Structure formats: structure tokens, C-alpha cells
Amino acid sequence: MKASRDKLTRLFTALALMIGALVGTAWAAQTASAATAVRAVPATSLSICSNSPIPSGYVVTAVFGPGGVCSGNLASYTIQTPYSPMSVCSNSPIPSGYVVTAVFGPGGTCSGNLASYTIQTP
């Protein structure tokens, strides 16, 4: 009788350990998934001249006046893929799925009379 009770105790202990491992693994996976969904990693920025179209899926994050890397009277733009929240220049396209949540006057990284916007996903 005692041998049967010992086997039953070991079986319940093993079962409890297996359930604990499954619950722990599921919790860790859910936590990791939630942590990665908070914010996308921004792309490396790219400089283009103001006479180039802004590629689809990119936003303008800085504008530098003439006399830089672009010849003639052309300004240069720094562009990158959007993430939420981020600051963009007022001449930037606002990507689908994003909204403007703040507007700041001229200055900062957007030269000339350009304002800057904070954009984010709702």
C-alpha cells in the first residue's frame, strides 16, 4: 500500500512540475511578445536632395538648407521609416495609420519656416 502511495505521490509531483513548466513557458512567450510589440525599431536614416520624391513608406525627419551635400539651391532631407511616436517635418507625408498629435513652430531639425509634427498611431 505504501509503495502505491509513493508512486502516486511521484506521479502527482511530476504532473505538477510539467504544468508549472508549461505555464511558465507560456507566460514568458507572452511577455516577450508584448515587449517587442511596443515600438518598432527605426530604420537607418538616409539623406536625399529636395528635388527627389519622398519614397512611399518614408517620412522627413530633418531639413537642411542649400549649400550642403546637394548642389545648387537644393535643400537636403533626412528620411526614414516611421515609428510611433516620432517627430517629422511639416513637409513630410503623414503615413496611413498615423495621426498628428502635436505641432511645434519653425526651428529645430526642420530648417526654414517648416514646423515639426509629432506623429503616432492611435
LUMFI-847293 format. One record per residue (C-alpha): residue number from 1; x, y, z. Coordinates in steps of 0.25 Angstrom, whole numbers. Example, Ala and Ser with C-alpha at 12.3 -4.5 7.8 and 13.67 -1.06 7.14 Angstrom:
PT  seq      x      y      z
PT    1     49    -18     31
PT    2     55     -4     29
REM end
This chain:
PT  seq      x      y      z
PT    1      0      0      0
PT    2     11     10      4
PT    3     18      7    -10
PT    4      5     10    -17
PT    5      4     23     -9
PT    6     19     27    -12
PT    7     17     24    -27
PT    8      4     33    -27
PT    9     12     44    -20
PT   10     23     44    -30
PT   11     13     44    -41
PT   12      6     56    -36
PT   13     19     63    -33
PT   14     23     60    -48
PT   15     10     65    -53
PT   16     11     78    -45
PT   17     25     81    -50
PT   18     20     79    -64
PT   19      8     88    -62
PT   20     17     98    -56
PT   21     27     98    -67
PT   22     16     99    -78
PT   23     10    111    -70
PT   24     24    118    -69
PT   25     27    116    -83
PT   26     14    122    -88
PT   27     16    134    -79
PT   28     30    136    -83
PT   29     26    136    -98
PT   30     14    145    -96
PT   31     23    155    -88
PT   32     34    155    -99
PT   33     23    157   -110
PT   34     17    169   -102
PT   35     31    175   -100
PT   36     34    174   -115
PT   37     21    180   -120
PT   38     23    193   -112
PT   39     31    200   -122
PT   40     37    197   -136
PT   41     52    200   -138
PT   42     54    212   -146
PT   43     61    210   -159
PT   44     75    216   -162
PT   45     73    230   -167
PT   46     76    233   -182
PT   47     79    247   -188
PT   48     73    251   -201
PT   49     72    264   -209
PT   50     59    272   -208
PT   51     57    270   -223
PT   52     55    255   -221
PT   53     41    250   -217
PT   54     39    244   -203
PT   55     39    229   -205
PT   56     26    222   -201
PT   57     27    218   -186
PT   58     37    229   -182
PT   59     36    242   -174
PT   60     44    254   -174
PT   61     51    256   -160
PT   62     61    267   -163
PT   63     62    278   -174
PT   64     76    285   -176
PT   65     77    298   -185
PT   66     84    299   -198
PT   67     99    299   -198
PT   68    101    285   -193
PT   69    102    272   -200
PT   70     92    275   -211
PT   71     97    285   -222
PT   72     91    298   -226
PT   73     79    303   -218
PT   74     74    290   -213
PT   75     72    286   -198
PT   76     75    272   -193
PT   77     65    264   -186
PT   78     67    253   -175
PT   79     57    242   -177
PT   80     54    229   -170
PT   81     43    219   -168
PT   82     33    223   -157
PT   83     31    218   -143
PT   84     21    223   -132
PT   85     23    233   -127
PT   86     33    241   -135
PT   87     36    255   -139
PT   88     34    259   -154
PT   89     35    272   -162
PT   90     23    278   -167
PT   91     27    276   -182
PT   92     27    261   -179
PT   93     16    252   -183
PT   94      7    246   -172
PT   95      7    231   -173
PT   96     -6    224   -173
PT   97    -10    219   -160
PT   98     -3    231   -153
PT   99     -8    244   -147
PT  100     -2    257   -143
PT  101     -3    259   -128
PT  102      5    272   -127
PT  103     10    283   -135
PT  104     23    292   -132
PT  105     27    305   -138
PT  106     39    306   -148
PT  107     53    302   -144
PT  108     59    290   -138
PT  109     63    280   -149
PT  110     53    286   -159
PT  111     60    298   -165
PT  112     54    310   -171
PT  113     39    313   -168
PT  114     36    298   -166
PT  115     28    293   -154
PT  116     30    280   -147
PT  117     19    270   -144
PT  118     19    258   -134
PT  119     12    247   -141
PT  120      8    233   -135
PT  121     -2    222   -137
PT  122    -15    224   -130
REM end
